Amino acid sequence: MYKCIIVDDEKNIRERLAQLFPWDDYSYEVVGTAPDGLVALELAEEHKPDLVFTDIKMPNMDGLQLIEKLNRFFPETEVVILSAHSDFELAQKAIGYNVKGYLLKPIMKNDFRDIMEKIVNKEKKETIDKDNTEFSKSAPSVNPKLESSVKENEYITFAKNYVYAHYHENISIKTIANELFIHESYFSTLFNEQVGESFTSFVNEVRIEKAKSLLKYSDYQLKDIASKVGFSTPSYFNKVFKQIVGESPSSFRKKNGS
């Protein structure tokens, strides 16, 4: 297994990366985490890591200082920068060192997979240069002037699209959190803040809209419609339908069915 160290002064970011991302898929293991560059250097001395994920702005020793020292004392160690949009110009200063990519916070699953595939694939590694052009290609195509909320909105967009495609399946907060590699509580809070309602309410509303179409344009029995739109029992379907629409499914069908 290859060895990786994660460096970030935010504990929740370190833990999320270390615990929730699929390192095994790329034959990597996280051998240590550090809140700043000084601790990271101690870990590097101990473990001789193949890869370091590091933030830019940190106390004691920042990411740029750490990258410089890693390049000097551990030249075989590759580096991936973790940072916010506002730190983009700072991150560009590190392109002269052994930097293999730039990931914007909060980190998306697909961004992580993309950068890891580049690192473990020998052919792709040979094509990564250390100039500004190649560095830009390795970074997500996002305007650095945008707020970090862009990434958070990507979480919400993914969640909504997932529900539209899988509303007939068993969907929960845990389902989406696992897909995005984020904590359930973080996703739940984020969804409430961004959408203005709970994730469960959103799922139910999507399901009821699908059910209304089936009630209007099909002759399926109510129990079959309940199952087709993802409700575990007809009674729960009936309850939720009344809460959202204001009348029972059978009443709705009588008024609107063709």
TAFEN-V325609 format. One record per backbone hydrogen bond with DSSP energy under -0.5 kcal/mol. CO is the residue of the C=O (numbers start at 0). NH is the residue of the N-H. E is the energy in kcal/mol with one decimal. If there is no record, write none. Layout:
[[CO,NH,E] [CO,NH,E]]
//
This chain:
[[1,28,-2.2] [2,49,-1.8] [2,50,-1.8] [3,30,-2.3] [3,31,-0.8] [4,52,-2.6] [5,33,-2.5] [6,54,-2.1] [8,10,-0.7] [9,13,-2.0] [10,14,-2.7] [11,15,-2.2] [12,16,-2.4] [13,17,-2.4] [14,18,-2.7] [15,19,-2.2] [16,20,-0.8] [20,22,-2.1] [21,24,-0.8] [22,25,-1.9] [22,27,-2.0] [23,26,-1.7] [26,1,-3.4] [28,3,-2.3] [28,30,-0.8] [31,5,-1.9] [33,7,-2.4] [35,39,-1.8] [36,40,-2.2] [37,41,-1.5] [38,42,-2.2] [39,43,-2.5] [40,44,-2.3] [41,45,-1.6] [42,46,-3.0] [43,47,-2.4] [49,77,-2.5] [50,4,-1.9] [51,53,-0.6] [51,79,-2.7] [52,6,-3.2] [53,81,-3.3] [55,57,-0.8] [55,62,-3.3] [58,36,-0.5] [58,60,-3.2] [60,36,-2.2] [61,65,-2.2] [62,66,-2.8] [63,67,-2.1] [64,68,-2.0] [65,69,-2.8] [66,70,-2.4] [67,71,-1.4] [68,72,-3.1] [69,73,-2.5] [73,76,-2.1] [77,51,-2.3] [78,99,-3.8] [78,100,-0.7] [79,53,-2.6] [80,102,-3.3] [81,55,-0.6] [82,104,-1.9] [83,86,-1.6] [84,87,-1.8] [86,90,-2.4] [87,91,-1.7] [88,92,-0.6] [89,92,-1.1] [90,93,-1.8] [91,94,-1.4] [92,95,-0.5] [93,96,-2.0] [96,98,-2.2] [97,78,-1.9] [100,80,-2.4] [101,139,-0.6] [102,82,-2.2] [107,111,-2.2] [108,112,-2.6] [109,113,-2.4] [110,114,-2.1] [111,115,-2.4] [112,116,-2.5] [113,117,-1.6] [114,118,-1.7] [115,119,-2.5] [116,120,-1.4] [119,121,-0.8] [120,124,-2.4] [121,125,-1.7] [122,126,-0.7] [123,126,-0.8] [123,127,-0.6] [124,127,-0.8] [126,128,-0.8] [130,134,-2.2] [131,135,-2.3] [132,136,-1.7] [133,137,-1.6] [134,138,-0.8] [135,138,-0.7] [139,141,-2.3] [142,145,-2.1] [146,149,-2.1] [147,150,-1.1] [147,151,-0.9] [148,152,-2.5] [149,153,-1.3] [150,154,-1.4] [151,155,-1.7] [152,156,-2.7] [153,157,-2.5] [154,158,-2.5] [155,159,-2.6] [156,160,-2.4] [157,161,-2.4] [158,162,-2.1] [159,163,-2.5] [160,164,-1.6] [161,165,-1.9] [162,166,-1.0] [165,168,-2.4] [168,170,-1.0] [171,175,-1.6] [172,176,-2.7] [173,177,-2.4] [174,178,-1.6] [175,179,-2.2] [176,180,-1.2] [176,181,-2.0] [182,186,-2.3] [183,187,-2.7] [184,188,-2.3] [185,189,-2.6] [186,190,-2.8] [187,191,-2.0] [188,192,-2.3] [189,193,-2.8] [190,194,-2.8] [190,195,-0.6] [191,195,-1.6] [197,201,-2.0] [198,202,-2.4] [199,203,-2.4] [200,204,-2.3] [201,205,-2.2] [202,206,-2.4] [203,207,-2.5] [204,208,-2.1] [205,209,-1.9] [206,210,-2.4] [207,211,-2.5] [208,212,-1.5] [209,213,-1.8] [210,214,-2.6] [211,215,-1.9] [212,216,-2.6] [213,217,-1.6] [215,257,-2.4] [220,224,-2.2] [221,225,-2.6] [222,226,-1.6] [223,227,-2.4] [224,228,-1.7] [225,230,-2.6] [226,229,-1.2] [232,236,-2.0] [233,237,-2.6] [234,238,-2.0] [235,239,-2.6] [236,240,-2.6] [237,241,-2.0] [238,242,-1.9] [239,243,-2.2] [240,244,-3.1] [240,245,-0.6] [241,245,-1.4] [247,251,-2.3] [248,252,-2.4] [249,253,-2.0] [250,254,-1.6] [251,255,-2.2] [252,256,-3.0]]
//
